[in-house]
């Protein structure tokens, strides 16, 4: 189980596990310093009002992080949007639609149904559309996507998926995820940091999320930033069926020998969740994050499926459902649980000036 291509090269350099990778990391320090200076200059322009973010007639709450790679932003955005909707807000989720081929603003889904496929809307956004009852809209310009969501669907709250660095859209509260093992020290390209750790001071709350079924330690945060912790837990198996997706009990995994297939940034986290659900993971096929699954990959999956049970991530099922040789695939559905979640919702709602109904 290894990352692919550039992901593998970057992970090796960032780890600095060998003399060669430490030398490569040192060689990238000037580029990281230049990147950091550019980020600092951009943030300063926004902080001083020289650049003005666009506003929409709704409250905007962003979910983001400080590092590249998967920290669980999308399931966290789903959790936040669901919790706010349960408390009486009319909520839309807005995302970039990473790697979507259709340019501009796309209404990906409404009322728990996807209206487009992952090629048009992005794989994570289609997954959100299948699991969230409100509208899901994507666009390279998040301000335009949010404006359309407000105008067309009369929402009063927008949850922005992966929006902490997207300062072109004004937001009223920021929730930032931090890795359960803490934030790294180095900026891109010498490390995985998108911004310096000091940028966490812009957030209203930070959330560390555990992936093996346990809550992690509370994250270290600047003064004034509330710290919380959560965990991703397996809740169901999902199979593509005619007319929609069918849920099966996650207990069916107990003692089952499976091949794990993951086209995500951190396949090891997916394996840990399968094991937490009781599965015996005998083999792992790791593909690049947001993998499009070409004919070669499909043949690999077909061969694995011929040899036994295959379990994929739900994001991968979005792209694999209906493809040749994938009829027996199951996906592991995960859900975020937040310790003291009501207090986190209250913290973000207070920062955003939201009026909430009793749950």
C-alpha positions in Angstrom: 0.0 0.0 0.0 1.9 3.0 -1.3 1.0 6.5 -2.6 1.4 7.0 -6.3 3.5 9.2 -8.5 3.9 12.8 -7.2 2.0 11.8 -4.0 4.7 9.2 -3.2 7.5 11.6 -4.0 6.1 14.4 -1.9 5.4 12.1 1.0 9.0 10.8 0.9 10.5 14.3 0.8 8.2 15.6 3.6 9.1 12.7 5.8 12.8 13.2 5.5 13.3 9.6 6.4 16.5 9.1 4.4 19.6 11.3 3.7 18.4 11.8 0.1 15.0 13.0 1.1 16.4 15.3 3.8 18.7 16.8 1.2 15.7 17.3 -1.2 13.7 18.9 1.5 16.5 21.3 2.3 16.8 22.2 -1.3 13.1 23.2 -1.3 13.5 25.6 1.6 13.9 28.7 -0.7 10.7 27.8 -2.6 8.9 27.2 0.7 10.1 30.6 1.9 8.9 32.3 -1.3 5.5 30.5 -1.0 5.2 31.6 2.6 5.9 35.2 1.7 3.2 35.1 -1.0 0.7 33.6 1.4 1.5 36.2 4.0 1.2 39.0 1.5 -2.2 37.8 0.3 -3.5 37.4 3.8 -2.3 40.9 4.8 -4.1 42.4 1.8 -7.4 40.8 3.0 -6.7 41.6 6.7 -6.2 45.3 5.8 -9.1 45.6 3.5 -7.0 46.0 0.3 -8.8 43.0 -1.1 -12.5 42.8 -0.4 -14.2 39.4 -0.2 -17.5 39.0 -1.8 -20.6 38.6 0.4 -23.8 36.7 -0.1 -27.1 37.3 1.7 -26.6 34.3 3.9 -24.4 33.2 6.8 -21.3 31.3 5.6 -19.5 28.8 7.7 -16.3 27.2 6.3 -14.7 23.9 7.0 -11.1 23.7 6.1 -7.6 22.7 7.2 -4.0 23.9 7.0 -2.5 20.9 5.3 -2.8 19.2 1.9 -4.3 15.7 1.8 -7.3 14.1 3.4 -8.2 15.3 6.9 -11.9 14.5 6.5 -13.2 17.9 5.4 -16.0 16.6 3.3 -17.6 14.3 6.0 -17.1 17.2 8.5 -18.9 19.6 6.1 -21.7 17.0 5.8 -21.9 16.7 9.6 -22.0 20.5 10.1 -24.6 21.1 7.4 -26.8 18.3 8.7 -26.6 19.6 12.3 -27.5 23.1 11.2 -30.4 21.9 9.1 -31.7 19.9 12.1 -31.7 23.1 14.0 -33.9 25.0 11.6 -31.5 26.5 9.1 -32.0 26.3 5.4 -28.6 25.0 4.4 -26.7 24.5 1.2 -23.2 23.0 0.8 -20.9 24.8 -1.6 -17.6 23.2 -2.8 -15.1 23.7 -5.5 -15.9 20.4 -7.2 -12.3 19.2 -7.4 -11.4 17.8 -10.8 -14.8 18.3 -12.3 -14.7 18.7 -16.1 -17.7 21.0 -16.4 -16.6 24.6 -15.9 -18.6 27.2 -13.9 -21.3 26.7 -11.3 -23.0 23.3 -11.2 -26.0 22.3 -9.1 -24.8 18.8 -8.2 -27.8 17.7 -6.2 -30.9 18.5 -4.3 -33.2 16.6 -1.8 -30.7 13.8 -1.4 -30.3 13.0 -5.1 -27.4 13.6 -7.4 -28.4 15.5 -10.6 -25.0 15.0 -12.3 -22.1 12.6 -12.2 -18.6 13.0 -10.8 -17.2 14.2 -14.1 -19.5 17.2 -14.1 -19.7 17.9 -10.4 -16.7 16.3 -8.7 -16.6 13.0 -6.8 -16.9 14.5 -3.3 -19.7 16.8 -4.2 -21.7 13.9 -5.7 -21.2 12.0 -2.5 -22.4 15.0 -0.5 -25.5 15.3 -2.8 -26.4 11.6 -2.1 -26.1 12.1 1.6 -27.4 15.6 2.3 -31.0 16.6 2.0 -30.3 20.2 0.9 -28.7 21.6 -2.3 -25.1 20.9 -3.1 -23.5 23.4 -5.5 -19.9 23.5 -6.9 -17.9 26.1 -8.7 -14.3 27.3 -9.1 -15.5 30.6 -7.9 -17.2 29.8 -4.6 -18.8 33.2 -4.3 -20.7 32.7 -7.5 -21.7 29.2 -6.4 -22.9 30.5 -3.0 -24.8 33.3 -4.7 -26.6 30.9 -6.9 -27.5 28.6 -4.0 -29.0 31.5 -2.1 -30.9 32.8 -5.1 -32.2 29.6 -6.5 -32.9 27.6 -3.3 -33.6 30.5 -0.8 -31.1 29.1 1.7 -30.0 31.3 4.6 -26.9 29.3 5.5 -24.0 28.1 3.4 -21.5 25.5 4.5 -18.3 25.9 2.5 -16.3 22.6 2.0 -12.5 23.2 2.0 -12.9 26.9 2.3 -10.4 28.1 4.9 -7.9 29.5 2.3 -10.7 30.7 0.0 -10.8 34.2 1.3 -12.5 35.6 -1.8 -15.8 34.6 -0.2 -16.6 36.3 3.1 -17.4 33.8 5.9 -18.9 34.3 9.3 -17.2 31.3 11.1 -14.3 29.0 10.3 -13.9 25.4 11.6 -10.4 24.1 10.9 -9.5 20.4 11.1 -6.0 19.5 12.4 -4.3 16.1 12.1 -4.7 13.8 15.1 -0.9 13.6 15.4 -0.5 17.4 15.3 0.4 20.0 12.6 3.6 19.7 10.7 6.3 22.4 10.7 7.1 23.0 7.0 5.3 24.9 4.3 4.8 23.7 0.7 6.7 22.5 -1.2 9.1 21.4 1.6 6.2 20.2 3.7 2.4 19.7 3.6 1.4 23.0 5.2 -0.8 25.3 3.0 -0.3 28.2 5.5 1.8 28.7 8.6 0.5 27.2 11.8 -0.2 30.8 13.1 -3.0 31.0 10.5 -5.0 28.8 12.9 -5.7 32.0 14.9 -8.2 33.0 12.2 -10.4 30.1 13.1 -13.2 30.1 15.5 -12.8 26.4 16.4 -10.4 23.6 15.7 -11.3 19.9 15.4 -8.9 16.9 15.7 -10.5 13.7 14.3 -9.5 10.2 15.1 -9.9 7.5 12.5 -9.4 4.2 14.4 -12.6 4.4 16.4 -11.1 6.4 19.3 -11.1 10.1 20.1 -7.7 11.7 19.7 -6.1 14.2 22.1 -7.4 17.7 22.1 -5.5 19.8 19.6 -3.1 22.6 20.7 -4.7 25.8 19.5 -4.0 29.6 19.9 -5.8 31.5 22.6 -9.4 32.3 21.6 -9.8 29.2 19.4 -11.9 26.5 20.9 -10.6 23.0 20.6 -12.8 19.9 20.0 -12.2 16.3 19.0 -14.2 13.8 17.0 -13.9 10.5 15.3 -15.0 8.8 12.1 -17.0 5.6 12.8 -18.2 3.0 10.3 -22.0 3.1 10.1 -23.1 1.0 7.1 -22.1 -0.9 4.0 -23.5 0.6 0.8 -24.1 -1.1 -2.5 -25.2 0.5 -5.8 -28.6 -0.8 -6.8 -31.1 0.1 -9.5 -32.8 3.4 -8.6 -30.3 4.3 -5.9 -28.0 3.0 -3.2 -28.8 0.3 -0.7 -27.6 0.2 2.8 -26.6 -3.0 4.6 -25.6 -3.5 8.2 -21.9 -2.7 9.0 -22.0 -5.7 11.3 -21.8 -7.9 8.2 -18.1 -7.1 8.0 -17.3 -8.8 11.3 -14.7 -11.5 10.7 -15.0 -11.1 6.9 -11.8 -11.3 4.8 -11.8 -8.4 2.4 -9.7 -6.5 -0.1 -9.7 -2.8 0.7 -9.7 -0.4 -2.3 -9.0 3.3 -1.7 -8.5 6.2 -4.1 -8.0 8.7 -1.3 -5.1 10.7 0.2 -4.7 8.5 3.3 -5.6 4.8 2.5 -4.2 3.7 5.8 -7.0 5.6 7.6 -9.6 3.7 5.5 -8.0 0.4 6.4 -8.1 1.3 10.1 -11.8 2.0 9.8 -12.4 -1.4 8.1 -10.6 -3.1 10.9 -12.5 -1.1 13.5 -15.7 -2.5 11.8 -14.3 -6.0 12.4 -13.1 -6.8 8.8 -10.0 -8.8 8.2 -8.1 -6.8 5.6 -6.0 -9.3 3.6 -5.0 -7.0 0.7 -5.0 -3.3 0.0 -5.2 -1.7 -3.5 -4.3 2.0 -3.1 -5.0 4.4 -6.0 -4.2 8.1 -6.3 -6.7 10.5 -4.6 -9.6 11.3 -6.9 -8.6 8.4 -9.1 -10.8 8.3 -12.3 -10.4 4.5 -12.6 -9.3 3.7 -16.1 -9.5 0.3 -17.8 -6.3 -0.9 -16.2 -7.6 0.0 -12.7 -11.0 -1.6 -13.5 -9.2 -4.8 -14.5 -7.3 -4.8 -11.2 -10.6 -4.4 -9.3 -12.2 -7.1 -11.4 -9.4 -9.5 -10.5 -9.7 -8.6 -6.8 -13.5 -9.1 -6.9 -13.1 -12.5 -8.5 -11.0 -13.6 -5.5 -13.4 -12.5 -2.7 -15.1 -9.5 -1.1 -14.0 -6.0 -2.1 -14.8 -2.9 0.0 -14.2 0.6 -1.4 -14.6 4.1 0.0 -17.9 5.7 -0.6 -16.2 8.4 -2.6 -14.8 5.7 -4.9 -18.2 4.0 -5.2 -19.5 7.3 -6.7 -17.1 6.7 -9.6 -17.3 2.9 -9.8 -21.0 2.2 -9.6 -22.2 0.8 -12.9 -18.8 0.4 -14.4 -17.9 -3.0 -15.9 -17.0 -5.7 -13.4 -18.0 -3.7 -10.3 -21.4 -5.1 -9.5 -20.4 -6.8 -6.3 -18.6 -3.9 -4.7 -19.6 -2.5 -1.3 -18.5 0.8 0.2 -17.9 1.6 3.8 -20.1 4.5 4.9 -18.5 6.6 7.7 -20.0 9.2 9.9 -18.4 11.9 12.0 -19.1 11.9 15.8 -18.1 15.0 17.7 -17.5 14.9 21.4 -19.6 17.8 22.8 -20.9 18.4 19.3 -23.7 20.7 20.6 -21.1 23.0 22.1 -19.2 23.1 18.8 -22.4 23.9 16.9 -23.1 26.6 19.5 -19.6 28.1 19.2 -19.9 28.3 15.4 -23.4 29.6 15.5 -22.5 32.3 18.0 -19.6 33.4 15.8 -21.8 33.5 12.7 -24.8 35.2 14.4 -27.1 32.3 13.7 -30.4 31.8 15.4 -31.0 28.1 16.0 -34.1 26.1 17.0 -33.9 23.5 19.7 -32.8 20.2 18.2 
